[in-house]
């Protein structure tokens, strides 16, 4: 808003630049010649000479300044016709409202159709599996037979649908002047395993030529190990045997020389 006080054509006037109508609240003031224009002139019906005689110069200047400053305020309060400014920035979203009151429970539904009659099945609750194992050990068996049972160990098998894991660990030796072969194997109640196959270990020895020394005598700790299925529950006689290999002559066998020999039996779930 630009305010200026002028002396024009013998009249003291106040010029205001704005877009609102201005009226001075004075009994002797004429109405504005223009409302809503860019320039509004308000005139006093008092000549300059008269004004000079009535008021001193500082008083006249103060009066003009007050008139120019009060015109915009009075005009806005009187007519309320200010220009509309630009739109403001949209406000932020408000906080989510609180949850509503829970509704009342609904009406219970109707009973469904009757189902078909089911079959009666007896449930079988099996006991949790418990470890079941045994070890038989001998110190210095020194068993020098070439055919027959070497050692046995009795084991109580708890289930018929389980398997037996067996292990023999001990010193084995084979000696001969010509080619020979011996076999060490397990039996269960006197019979070799058939499910899936026999549990065995062999040693084959061949001097190669008559010039080589025929008195080689090496004892080595070896093992015979396997898993057998199809053995019924109850007492089981687990034994280790020594015998010949198919289509080969036997030699001089020795088992458990100067060392500990052992049989380990363990029942496993199938």
C-alpha positions as CSV (number, residue, x, y, z in Angstrom):
1,X,0.0,0.0,0.0
2,X,1.4,3.4,-1.0
3,X,0.4,6.4,1.0
4,X,1.1,10.0,0.0
5,X,-0.2,13.3,1.1
6,X,-0.6,16.1,-1.6
7,X,-1.6,19.7,-2.0
8,X,-3.5,19.9,-5.3
9,X,-5.7,22.6,-6.8
10,X,-5.9,24.5,-3.6
11,X,-7.1,21.5,-1.7
12,X,-5.3,19.3,0.8
13,X,-5.8,15.8,-0.4
14,X,-4.6,12.3,0.6
15,X,-3.9,9.8,-2.2
16,X,-4.1,6.1,-1.5
17,X,-3.3,3.2,-3.8
18,X,-5.4,0.1,-3.2
19,X,-8.3,-2.0,-4.2
20,X,-10.7,-1.2,-1.5
21,X,-13.1,1.7,-1.0
22,X,-12.1,4.4,1.5
23,X,-14.4,6.8,3.3
24,X,-13.2,9.3,6.0
25,X,-15.6,9.5,8.9
26,X,-15.9,13.3,9.0
27,X,-19.1,15.4,8.8
28,X,-17.6,17.7,6.1
29,X,-16.1,15.0,4.0
30,X,-17.4,14.2,0.6
31,X,-17.8,10.7,-0.6
32,X,-15.0,9.2,-2.7
33,X,-15.2,9.8,-6.3
34,X,-14.0,6.4,-7.1
35,X,-14.5,3.1,-5.2
36,X,-12.4,0.0,-6.2
37,X,-10.1,2.0,-8.5
38,X,-6.4,2.1,-8.3
39,X,-6.4,5.7,-7.0
40,X,-8.8,7.1,-4.6
41,X,-8.9,10.9,-3.8
42,X,-10.5,12.3,-0.7
43,X,-11.0,16.1,-0.6
44,X,-11.6,18.5,2.2
45,X,-13.8,21.6,1.6
46,X,-11.3,23.8,3.3
47,X,-9.1,26.3,1.3
48,X,-5.5,26.5,1.9
49,X,-5.5,30.0,3.3
50,X,-8.3,29.2,5.7
51,X,-6.4,26.0,6.8
52,X,-3.2,28.0,7.4
53,X,-5.0,30.5,9.6
54,X,-6.8,27.8,11.6
55,X,-3.8,25.5,12.2
56,X,-0.1,25.8,12.5
57,X,2.2,23.9,10.0
58,X,3.1,21.1,12.4
59,X,-0.5,20.6,13.3
60,X,-1.5,20.5,9.6
61,X,1.1,17.9,8.8
62,X,0.1,15.7,11.8
63,X,-3.5,15.9,10.7
64,X,-2.7,14.8,7.1
65,X,-0.6,11.9,8.4
66,X,-3.3,10.6,10.7
67,X,-5.9,10.9,7.9
68,X,-3.7,8.9,5.5
69,X,-2.9,6.2,8.0
70,X,-6.5,5.7,9.2
71,X,-8.2,5.5,5.8
72,X,-7.2,1.9,4.9
73,X,-8.1,0.6,8.3
74,X,-11.5,2.3,8.3
75,X,-12.3,1.3,4.8
76,X,-11.5,-2.4,5.4
77,X,-13.6,-2.5,8.6
78,X,-16.4,-0.6,7.0
79,X,-16.7,-2.4,3.7
80,X,-14.6,-5.6,4.0
81,X,-13.6,-5.6,0.4
82,X,-9.9,-6.7,0.5
83,X,-8.3,-8.6,-2.5
84,X,-8.1,-12.3,-2.0
85,X,-4.5,-13.6,-1.7
86,X,-3.0,-16.8,-3.1
87,X,-4.1,-20.2,-1.7
88,X,-2.1,-21.4,1.3
89,X,-0.1,-24.7,1.5
90,X,-2.4,-27.8,2.2
91,X,-2.2,-28.9,5.8
92,X,-0.9,-32.3,7.0
93,X,-3.1,-35.3,7.5
94,X,-4.5,-35.7,10.9
95,X,-3.8,-38.5,13.3
96,X,-5.8,-41.7,12.9
97,X,-8.9,-41.9,15.0
98,X,-9.4,-44.2,17.9
99,X,-10.9,-47.7,17.5
100,X,-14.6,-47.9,17.6
101,X,-16.7,-49.7,20.1
102,X,-16.8,-53.5,19.5
103,X,-20.1,-54.7,18.0
104,X,-22.5,-57.0,19.6
105,X,-22.1,-60.8,19.1
106,X,-24.0,-62.2,16.1
107,X,-26.7,-64.8,16.2
108,X,-25.4,-68.4,16.6
109,X,-25.5,-70.4,13.3
110,X,-27.5,-73.4,12.7
111,X,-26.3,-77.0,13.3
112,X,-24.5,-78.6,10.4
113,X,-25.5,-81.8,8.7
114,X,-24.7,-85.1,10.4
115,X,-21.5,-86.7,9.1
116,X,-21.0,-90.2,8.0
117,X,-20.1,-92.9,10.4
118,X,-16.4,-93.4,10.7
119,X,-14.3,-96.5,11.0
120,X,-13.0,-97.6,14.3
121,X,-9.2,-97.8,14.3
122,X,-7.1,-98.9,17.3
123,X,-4.2,-96.6,17.8
124,X,-0.9,-98.2,18.7
125,X,1.3,-96.1,20.8
126,X,4.9,-97.3,20.7
127,X,7.4,-96.7,23.4
128,X,10.3,-94.3,22.5
129,X,13.4,-96.0,21.2
130,X,15.9,-96.9,23.9
131,X,19.6,-97.7,23.2
132,X,20.4,-101.4,23.3
133,X,24.0,-102.5,22.9
134,X,26.6,-104.9,24.4
135,X,30.3,-105.5,24.3
136,X,32.3,-108.7,24.9
137,X,36.1,-108.4,25.1
138,X,39.0,-110.8,25.6
139,X,42.7,-110.2,26.3
140,X,45.1,-112.2,24.2
141,X,42.9,-114.8,22.7
142,X,45.8,-116.3,20.8
143,X,43.4,-118.7,19.1
144,X,45.3,-120.6,16.4
145,X,42.6,-122.7,14.8
146,X,42.0,-122.6,11.0
147,X,38.4,-123.8,11.0
148,X,35.6,-123.2,13.6
149,X,34.2,-120.8,16.1
150,X,36.6,-118.3,17.6
151,X,34.4,-116.4,20.1
152,X,30.8,-115.7,20.8
153,X,28.6,-113.1,22.7
154,X,25.0,-113.5,23.8
155,X,22.7,-110.6,23.1
156,X,19.0,-109.9,24.0
157,X,17.2,-108.4,21.0
158,X,14.1,-106.4,22.0
159,X,12.3,-106.1,18.7
160,X,11.8,-108.2,15.7
161,X,11.6,-105.3,13.3
162,X,15.0,-103.9,14.2
163,X,18.5,-104.6,12.8
164,X,21.7,-105.8,14.5
165,X,25.0,-104.0,13.9
166,X,28.0,-106.2,14.8
167,X,31.7,-105.5,15.0
168,X,34.7,-107.8,15.6
169,X,38.0,-106.1,16.2
170,X,41.3,-108.0,16.8
171,X,44.6,-109.3,15.5
172,X,44.4,-111.6,12.3
173,X,47.2,-113.5,10.6
174,X,47.5,-115.9,7.7
175,X,50.6,-117.9,6.9
176,X,51.3,-120.4,4.1
177,X,54.1,-121.6,1.7
178,X,51.8,-121.5,-1.4
179,X,48.7,-119.4,-2.2
180,X,46.1,-119.6,0.5
181,X,42.9,-117.7,1.7
182,X,41.1,-117.6,5.0
183,X,37.8,-115.9,5.9
184,X,36.4,-114.6,9.2
185,X,32.6,-114.2,9.5
186,X,29.7,-113.7,11.8
187,X,26.8,-116.1,12.7
188,X,23.5,-115.4,14.4
189,X,22.2,-118.4,16.3
190,X,24.5,-120.6,14.3
191,X,23.6,-119.3,10.8
192,X,25.2,-116.6,8.7
193,X,23.2,-113.4,7.9
194,X,21.1,-113.5,4.8
195,X,19.4,-110.1,4.9
196,X,20.9,-108.7,3.0
197,X,24.2,-110.7,2.8
198,X,26.8,-112.4,5.0
199,X,29.1,-110.3,7.2
200,X,32.7,-111.3,6.5
201,X,36.3,-110.4,5.9
202,X,39.1,-112.3,4.1
203,X,42.9,-112.5,3.9
204,X,44.6,-113.8,0.8
205,X,48.3,-114.7,0.7
206,X,50.4,-115.6,-2.3
207,X,54.2,-116.1,-2.0
208,X,54.5,-115.4,-5.7
209,X,57.6,-117.6,-6.4
210,X,59.7,-120.3,-4.6
211,X,62.5,-117.8,-4.2
212,X,60.6,-115.7,-1.7
213,X,60.7,-116.5,2.0
214,X,57.8,-118.8,3.0
215,X,58.0,-117.9,6.7
216,X,56.3,-114.5,6.5
217,X,54.4,-114.1,9.8
218,X,52.5,-110.7,10.0
219,X,49.8,-110.1,12.6
220,X,47.6,-107.1,12.0
221,X,44.6,-105.7,13.9
222,X,41.7,-105.9,11.6
223,X,37.9,-105.7,11.8
224,X,34.8,-107.5,10.6
225,X,31.7,-105.3,10.6
226,X,28.2,-105.2,9.1
227,X,24.4,-104.8,9.6
228,X,22.0,-107.8,9.6
229,X,18.2,-107.7,9.4
230,X,15.6,-110.3,9.9
231,X,16.9,-111.6,13.3
232,X,14.0,-112.3,15.6
233,X,13.6,-110.8,19.1
234,X,15.0,-112.6,22.1
235,X,18.3,-114.2,23.0
236,X,20.7,-114.2,20.0
237,X,24.1,-116.0,20.0
238,X,26.4,-113.8,18.0
239,X,29.7,-115.6,17.1
240,X,32.8,-115.1,15.0
241,X,34.2,-118.0,13.0
242,X,37.1,-118.7,10.7
243,X,37.0,-120.8,7.6
244,X,38.3,-121.2,4.1
245,X,37.6,-119.1,1.0
246,X,35.8,-120.7,-2.0
247,X,38.2,-122.5,-4.5
248,X,41.3,-121.7,-2.5
249,X,43.2,-123.9,0.0
250,X,43.4,-122.9,3.6
251,X,46.5,-121.7,5.4
252,X,47.8,-121.3,8.9
253,X,45.4,-118.8,10.6
254,X,45.7,-117.0,13.9
255,X,43.2,-114.7,15.8
256,X,43.7,-112.4,18.7
257,X,47.5,-112.7,19.1
258,X,49.0,-110.7,21.9
259,X,46.2,-108.0,21.9
260,X,42.7,-107.3,23.0
261,X,39.8,-108.7,20.9
262,X,36.2,-107.5,21.2
263,X,32.7,-108.1,19.8
264,X,30.3,-105.1,19.9
265,X,26.5,-105.7,19.2
266,X,24.0,-102.9,18.9
267,X,20.3,-103.0,18.1
268,X,19.1,-100.3,15.7
269,X,15.7,-99.1,14.5
270,X,14.9,-100.3,11.0
